[in-house]
Amino acid sequence: MDLSSESVKKILSRYKFRDVAIEELQKVNRVYPDMKLLVGAYTFSDSSQRDLLKLVGNIPVRYRGRSYNLPIQLWLLDSFPFTPPICLLRPTANMIIREGKHVNAQGRIFLPALHSWDHPKSSVTALVLEMIAKFEEEPPLGMKSTGDGNDPNELLAFVSHLNITEGGNRPDQSINKVSVIGGGDLGMAAVLSIMAKVFVDKLVLIDIPESSTKGGTVDLEIFKLPKVEVSKDLSASAGSKVVVVTANAWSEEQSYVSVVQTNVDLYRRIIPSLAQLSPTAVLLIASQPVDVMTHVAWRQSCFLPTHVIGAGCNLESERLSYFLNVALLAKSTNKQAWVIGELSDNKVAVWGNGGSGGDKQQVLIPVSSSTKPLMDRAFDMLKGKGQRSWSVGLSIADITHSILTDQKKTHSITTLAQGWGGIGSEVFLSLPCVLGANGSTRLAGVAFSPEDDAKLRESVTSLSNFFMQLRI
């Protein structure tokens, strides 16, 4: 996205909230770097015209197991971002607009996010996410009749020329394929745990030469397992539904920032390729530090935040619920609890409302003065348990199972925390999210006690300051 061209700068100078508009456009560019910013003349309903900026590009949607690009344009009024964009489809000559609940016959897009637009709570990136979700439910484009009896309203899923084919034909996305990147103890544990818990058609373990986590792939090549392929080539991961990254590249550097920077440099060499090879996959990050590396992977992959998650506090959350229900409450209840926040001593806990694991309407409940003693006892039982490779591998398999089976189970995973519970910074923390085939959906925020709120704020500040020291 070019914000420096003379034509763009000239139009931007006329915008009432220029600096805020630029900031919003920069956020869009980080998430959708292929989207272009152009200048054009928009015709209003009274036939008057005005030169405005417009965002033009394609948004990825999935329908019936396949991926497509939908061409859109977003016209930005001169009061943007405090007024919503005017959103339109841009059908090609052989496409037809399928008028529906969210699109009229002229291609104008209508969404709840546009109706309730309220910047800074509302953003273009969130708007596009909603657009994708609605269009996956009801595709807005079909192809015109070719005179050979084809239905003129043929669904988008059958418009083959819209399928993403850059870089060659993609493997069939309908198979359950998982790739694990990193051949160390954790990579091996993840492979064996996934094979034990999850039905997969194919599982690929890729040993990265630059990674310090190596050693087990030779044994897998000797004692061959059904459906498991061992490779050193990232291209073997193509067409995966879930890509698990366990690789680390620890160096002998003295400072913590320098050590983490070696991991960031490794990611820079592998994440963009993994994203291109499996454009609809969910990236599941297990490299350390997981909060930082999930943030790095999101930036480098250019994926939607719903499709880049970290293993986070899932293991601690499952352990916590187990201790609460088995050891302390003697199975008299089925209480669900999650550990959230940074993977550090600043973790805090929340209760669920007692609904089933797949209940998307679960409400988080803060720990109260009456339940704090019970929660403190459970946290004491967590101490010393650690995160061994095999236990983290089981946690990875648990998360992968929820995604591949579209289970809609709630996990505490590392995700983009910006906008949750009043968090304004771009940081990744463990938060309760519903996981399924379309990635993650955060549960609504909750009001914490002053003590727990202070822990979360400290984590946000610490992670934000640390991330700024890295060269992404």
N, C-alpha and C positions, 0 to 999 in steps of 0.2 A: 504494500500500500504506500503510494507516494504522496507524502504530505508537503513535499518541498517544491513541487512544480509551480510555476508562476500562475497558471490558471487556477489551481486549487487555492494557493495563498491569497489570490485576489478575491475569490468568493468567500473564503474563510474570514477575511477582514470585515466582511459585512455582517457576520453572524453576531448576535447579541451577546452570546456567552462563548466567545471564541476559545478561550483557554480550556474551559470545561469540555467543549466539543472536541478539542484536540485530544484531551486526556481520554475521553470515551472512545475515540477512533483508534487510539493507540492500544487500548484494551481489546478492541475488535481485531486489530492486526495481530496481536499475540495469539489469539485463539483461531482466527481464520486468516492466515497470512496470504492466501491466494485471492482473497476478496479485493477488488479494485475500487479505488476512489476516483470518481470521474465528475466532470462538470457537464450539466445539461440544462435545457430549458423545459421546465415543468409547466404543463397547461392545466390550470385550475378549472373548476366547474363553470365559472363565469367567462371562460375562454381567454382570460388573461394569462400571460406567461411570465415566468420569473426564472432567472438563472440560479440553480441550486446545486448542491453537492448530492451525489448519489453513490451508494455502495452497490456494486454489481458483482455477482459471483454465483457459484453453485453450492447448494447445501446437500450433504449426504443423507439419504434416507434408506431404510431397509424395508423390504416388502416381500413376504413369502420366501424368506431366506436369502434374498439377493439384494445387492446394493446399487443405488442409482444416484445420479446427480440431478437436482432440481434447479433450474435457472431462475434466479430472483433478482430484483433490484429494490433498494430501499432509498427513497427520496428523503433528504434531510432538510426540514424547514429551517429558516434562519433563527428560530428560537430553540433548535436542538441543542442539548439533549433534554431540555425541559418540556418539549412536546415530542410525541412519538413519531417515528418515521412513517411515511406513506409506503406501504408494502405492496409490491406487484409481482406476479409471475411473468417470466419472459419466454413464452413458448416459441419454439422454432417453427418453421413453415409447415412441418409435417406433424405437429402436435395439436391437440385440441384440449381446451380447458374444460374440465368436468366441474360444472357449477355445483356447489354444495354449501354446507354449513359455514365453512371458513373461506370460501372463494366465490366471487360473483362471476357473471359471464364475461366481464372485461378483465378478469385476472386480479382484481383488487382483493387483498388478503385481509381477513377480519379475525382477530384473535382476542381472547380475554386479556392478555398482557397489553395489548394496544388500548383496550377500553379502560383499563385501570392503571395506565402509565403514570408513574410517580418517581421521577429521578430524584435522588440517586438510588432508591430502592429498585427501580427498573433500569434495565440496561439492554443494549442491542444483543449482547451474547446470550442473555437469558431469553430474550425474544426469539432468537433463532432456535434455541433449544426447544421452546414450546412449538415453534413452527414445524420442526422436525417430528416431534411427538404427534402432533395433530395430523400431519401429512402421512405418517406411517400408518395411522388408523384409517385415513380416507385419502388415498392418492388423488391429487388435484389435476393430473394430466393424463391423457391417453393419446393414441395416435389416430390421425385421420384415416378414413377409409381409402383403400388403394384401388377400389373397384373390383376386388376379387372376392367380395363377400365378407371381408373382415368387419367386425363390429366397430363402428366409429368411436365407441366409448370403451374400447379395449383398455384394460387397466394398465397402469404404469408398469406393473410387474412384467408385462409381456413386450414392452418397448425395448427391444434388445440393444438398440443403439445408445440408450441412456446408461447402460451398464458401465461401471468404471473399468476401463481396460488399459489404462496407461501402464506401460512397462510389460505388456504381454497379457495373455489371458490368465485370470485368477483361478485357482483351484476351486472346486465346488464348496461353497460356504455351508452347505447343508450338513456336512459331516462334522462329528464332534472331534475336532483336532485341537490338541493343546501342545504348546512348545514351552520348554523350560530352558532358560539361558543361564549357563553357569554349571560347570561340572564338579563342583566341590561337594562337601558333605551335605550342605543344605539342598543343593540341586538334586543329589541322589535321593535324599529323604523325601523331597517333593515328588519326584518321579514315582517312587515306590508307594507313597501315600495316595497319590492320585490314582494309580493303577488299582489300589485296594478299595478305594471308596467310590470312584467316579467311573461311569461307563464312558469310554472313549473309543473312537474308531482308530485313532492314531495319536501317539505321544512321541514328540521329538525332544531329545536332550542335546543341546548344542554346547560344546565345550569351547569357550572363548580363549584363544591363545594368550591375549593380554591379561586375562583375569588371574588373580592369585588363588581363586577357588577352583582348584583342579584336583584330579586324582582318582575319581571313581569310574570314569567313562570306559576305561580299558576293561574292567570287570564286567560292565554291562555288555561290551562287545563280545567278551568270551562266553558269558552265560546269557545268551540271548533270551529276551523276554518277548512274548507275543505282543504285537502292536507297538513296540518301542523301537525307535530308530535313533542311532547315535551319529552325530555329525559335527563337523567343525565349520560348516558353511551356514551363514544366517539365512540363505535362501531356502533352506529346508523347512523353515518355519512358515512359509507362505500359506495363507488361507487358514490360519489358526483362529479359533474363537476366543481363546484365552492365551496370552503370552505371559509367562511367569519369569521375572528377571531376578535371579539370585546372585549374579556375578558381582564381585568386588575386586578392586584393584589397589589394595592398600600399598602404600609406598613406605619408604624409610624416613620420610619427612618428619621433622620435629613438631611442628605446630599442627593443631587439630584442623585448622582451615586448609593447610597444605595437603594433609592426608585425605580429607574429603574431596579436595579439588582433583585428586587423581581418579577418584570414582566418577566425578563429573566429566572429566576428560574421556574416560572409558565410555560413558553413556553417550557422549557426543558422537562417538564412532559407531555405536550400535542402534540407538533408539530411533533415529530417523529412518534407517533401513527397515527395522522391524515394523514401524508404522506403515511404511509404504507397502511392505509385503503382506500385511494383514490389516487393511484399512478399516475393517469393522470390528476388530478384536477389542477385548478389554485387556489393558495392560495391568498386570498385578505385580507390584514392586515389593521385593523382600530384601533388597540390598540395604546396607546400613550407611548412615542413619536413615531410617525408612521415611521419616517425615520430610527430610530434605530431599532425598533421592526421588520420592514420588513427585514432589514439586518440580524437580529438574526434568523428570521424564515427561511431565505434562507440557512443560515449556518446549522441550525438544521434539516431542511427537506431533505437536499441533493438533492433538486429539481434543475432543470435548472433555471437560472435567469429569463427566459421568463415566468416561471410559478409561480413566487413569486412576487407579486406586492402589493403596499400599496395604500390606498385611496388618500393619498398625497394632491395635490393642485387641484384636479378635481372640488371640490365645488367652490373654488375661481375662477378658470378658467371659469366655466359656468356663474358665477355671473359677472365676468369682461366682457365677451362677451355680456351678456345681457345689462349691463349698457352702453357699447359702442354703441350697435346697437339701443337700444330702447330709452334710456334717452338722449344720447348725439348726436347721428347721425340721430335720428328720422326715423329709419328703411330705410334710404336712401341707405344704403349699407348692405352687409352681411359679415362684417369683423369677422374673427375668431382670437381670441387672447388666449394665455395660460399663466398662472402663473407657473413659474418653480423655482427649487432650493429647499432649506430647508424650512420646514414649520415653518418659523420664520420671523423676520423683514427683513431678507436678501433675500426675494423673489424678483425675477425680472420677466419681461414680454417679450413675443415675439409675433410677428404677424405670421399668416399663409399667404399663398400666394393667398387665396381667393378660393381655390378648395373646392369641397364638403367634408363633414365630413369623407366620406369613401375613399377619394382619397389617396392612399398609397404613391403617388409621391409628396405630399405637401412639400413645402420648407419653412423652418422657416426664418423669416426676423427680424432682430434686430430692436428695437425702435430707430428711428433716431431723430435728433434735431427737425425736422419738426413735427413728430408725438408724441414727448415726452409730450408737454402740454396736448394733448388729453388723453394720457395714464395716466398722473398724475391726471387729473380730475377723471378718472374712478377709479383709486386706492383710491382717497379720498372718493369716494362713497362706497368703500368696507369696509372702516374703521368702526368698531363698529358693523359689521354684526355678527361676532362671528361664532362659530361652534356648534350650538345646536344639540342635539341628532337627532331630526326629520329631520333637514337639512342634516346632515351627512348620515342619513339613506337613504334619497332620492338620495344622491350622490352614495352610495354603490349600490343601485338598478340600477342606470344609468350604472355603470361599469359592473355589473352582466349581464344586458340586452345585452350589446355589446358583451360579451363573449359567452353567450348561443345562441345568434342569429347569431354569426359570422359576426357581423355588419361591421367590419373593420373601426370603428369610431376612431378618434384621441382623446385621453384623456391625461391630465397631471396627471400621476400617479407616485407613488414612485417605482423606479426601479434601478437596478445596473447601476451606472453612470460611472464606470471605462471605459476609452477609448472614452468617449463622450466629444467632445470639448476640447481635450487635458487633460482631468482629468486622472491622473495616479493612484490615490488612490482607494482602494476598499471601496467605500461608496455608499449609496443609497440616491438619490435625486428625486424630482418630475421632470419628463421630458415628453415631448409630445411623446406618443406611440400609435401605431395603435393596437387596441384590437380586438381579434377574438377567435375562438374556440381553436386555438393553442397557446393562450397566447398573449404576448405583443411583439411588434417590435418597437424599437426606431426610431424616425425620425433623420435624419442627423444633426450634430451639426452646430452651427452658430457662427460667430465672434461677440462678444459683445463690447459695449462701455467700456472704461477703468473703469468706475464707476460700471457697472453691472458685469463685469468680476471680479472685486475686491470682490464684494459681494459673488459671487459663490465660489471663491477661499477661502474666509474666512469660508464659510459653510463647504467646503471640509475639511479644516484643523481642524475646530472645531469638526465635526462629527468623523473624523478619530481618533483624540486624545481621544475623549470621549469613542469611541467604544473599544479602547485598554484598558480601565480601567474596562471593564466588564468581568465577567467569563461566557463564552458562554457554 
